[in-house]
Amino acid sequence: MKELWKDQTFIGFDTETTGRFPLVAEICEIAAVKWHRGKIVDKFESFVKPTQKMGEAVIRIHHITNEMVADAPKISEVLPQFKNFIADGILVAHHAPFDMGFLARDFELLNQPLPVNRVLCSCLLSRKIFPKLSNHRLATLVSHFNIQVSQAH
């Protein structure tokens, strides 16, 4: 039986990290919104306590401070909750390989299999669907579609 896109559950998610590369940096926040048939049905958000302090350069990017994550749960506590949250959906992330690289590393470190969800990269999709846009940054797409955003992350 064919699966229709309109009947699928989608989970838009984002990670914030302590750096650019999963082998030397860590997740410091995971957030996600689950929607089905165009309606938000659930949300997930958690800071994650990194094992090392974050530098000023990365704090300027995502505005998450060391104080904000000081009492946050460790990734070993957050990842199983996130895995349960995403169990029934198709994942969507802007620059999905970046986020999935961090998730893959953490699942491996916890001796857990990487979830088998389908994953869509909204950046790659926008390049294919809107090839004439000046760029495919999330801020550009938000502006192009006149989406009101109260919080960037």
C-alpha positions as CSV (number, residue, x, y, z in Angstrom):
1,M,0.0,0.0,0.0
2,K,1.3,3.4,-0.9
3,E,2.0,5.9,1.9
4,L,0.6,9.4,1.3
5,W,2.7,12.3,2.4
6,K,-0.3,14.0,3.9
7,D,-0.8,11.0,6.3
8,Q,2.7,11.0,7.6
9,T,3.9,12.5,10.9
10,F,6.8,14.9,10.4
11,I,9.3,16.0,13.1
12,G,11.2,19.1,12.5
13,F,14.3,19.1,14.7
14,D,17.5,21.0,15.4
15,T,20.5,20.6,17.5
16,E,22.7,23.2,19.0
17,T,26.3,22.2,19.5
18,T,29.5,23.2,21.2
19,G,31.4,23.3,17.9
20,R,31.3,22.2,14.3
21,F,32.6,18.7,14.3
22,P,31.0,15.7,16.1
23,L,34.3,14.1,16.9
24,V,35.4,17.0,19.1
25,A,32.1,18.9,20.0
26,E,28.9,18.0,21.7
27,I,25.2,18.6,21.6
28,C,24.1,21.3,24.0
29,E,20.4,21.5,23.0
30,I,17.9,19.3,21.1
31,A,14.5,20.7,20.1
32,A,11.8,19.3,17.9
33,V,8.2,19.9,16.8
34,K,6.0,17.0,15.7
35,W,3.2,17.7,13.3
36,H,0.5,15.6,11.6
37,R,-1.8,16.7,8.8
38,G,-0.6,20.3,9.2
39,K,-1.2,20.6,13.0
40,I,1.4,20.6,15.7
41,V,0.8,17.6,17.9
42,D,3.8,17.6,20.3
43,K,7.1,19.4,21.1
44,F,10.4,18.3,22.6
45,E,13.1,20.6,23.9
46,S,16.0,20.0,26.3
47,F,19.3,21.6,27.0
48,V,22.1,19.1,27.4
49,K,25.0,19.5,29.8
50,P,28.3,19.2,27.8
51,T,31.3,17.7,29.4
52,Q,33.4,20.8,28.7
53,K,32.7,24.5,28.9
54,M,31.7,26.2,25.7
55,G,33.8,29.0,24.2
56,E,32.6,32.5,23.5
57,A,32.6,32.1,19.7
58,V,30.0,29.3,19.8
59,I,27.9,31.0,22.5
60,R,27.7,34.1,20.1
61,I,26.2,31.8,17.5
62,H,23.4,30.1,19.4
63,H,23.2,32.3,22.5
64,I,23.2,29.3,24.9
65,T,25.5,30.0,27.8
66,N,27.4,27.7,30.1
67,E,25.1,28.8,32.9
68,M,22.1,27.8,30.9
69,V,23.3,24.2,30.6
70,A,25.0,23.9,34.0
71,D,22.1,21.9,35.6
72,A,20.9,20.3,32.3
73,P,20.7,16.6,32.0
74,K,23.5,14.7,30.3
75,I,23.1,13.4,26.7
76,S,22.7,9.9,28.2
77,E,19.5,11.0,29.8
78,V,18.2,13.2,26.9
79,L,18.9,10.9,23.9
80,P,16.5,8.1,25.0
81,Q,13.7,10.6,25.5
82,F,14.4,12.1,22.1
83,K,14.5,8.6,20.5
84,N,11.1,7.9,21.9
85,F,9.8,11.3,20.7
86,I,10.9,10.7,17.1
87,A,9.9,7.0,16.9
88,D,6.8,7.5,14.7
89,G,7.9,10.2,12.3
90,I,9.9,11.4,9.3
91,L,12.7,13.7,10.5
92,V,13.3,17.1,8.9
93,A,16.3,19.3,9.6
94,H,18.0,22.2,7.8
95,H,21.4,20.8,7.0
96,A,20.4,17.4,8.3
97,P,23.8,15.7,7.8
98,F,25.2,18.1,10.5
99,D,22.5,17.2,13.0
100,M,22.5,13.5,12.2
101,G,26.3,13.4,12.5
102,F,26.1,14.5,16.1
103,L,23.2,12.2,16.9
104,A,25.0,9.3,15.3
105,R,28.1,9.9,17.4
106,D,26.1,10.1,20.6
107,F,24.0,7.0,19.9
108,E,27.2,5.1,19.1
109,L,28.8,6.4,22.4
110,L,25.8,5.1,24.3
111,N,25.9,1.7,22.5
112,Q,22.5,2.4,21.0
113,P,21.5,1.8,17.3
114,L,20.8,5.0,15.3
115,P,17.1,5.3,14.7
116,V,16.0,4.2,11.3
117,N,13.7,7.1,10.6
118,R,13.6,8.6,7.1
119,V,15.4,12.0,7.2
120,L,14.8,14.9,4.9
121,C,17.2,17.8,4.6
122,S,15.2,21.0,4.1
123,C,18.2,22.8,2.7
124,L,18.7,20.2,-0.1
125,L,15.0,20.2,-0.8
126,S,14.9,24.0,-1.1
127,R,17.9,23.9,-3.5
128,K,15.9,21.5,-5.7
129,I,12.5,23.2,-5.5
130,F,13.7,26.9,-5.5
131,P,16.9,26.9,-7.5
132,K,16.8,30.6,-8.3
133,L,16.9,31.8,-4.6
134,S,20.0,33.8,-3.9
135,N,20.9,31.2,-1.2
136,H,19.2,28.5,0.9
137,R,19.9,29.6,4.4
138,L,17.0,29.2,6.8
139,A,16.7,33.0,7.3
140,T,16.4,33.4,3.6
141,L,13.7,30.8,3.3
142,V,11.8,32.3,6.3
143,S,11.9,35.7,4.6
144,H,10.9,34.3,1.2
145,F,7.8,32.6,2.6
146,N,7.0,35.6,5.0
147,I,7.1,33.4,8.0
148,Q,6.9,35.2,11.3
149,V,9.6,33.8,13.7
150,S,9.7,34.8,17.4
151,Q,12.8,32.7,18.2
152,A,15.5,31.5,15.8
153,H,16.3,28.3,17.6
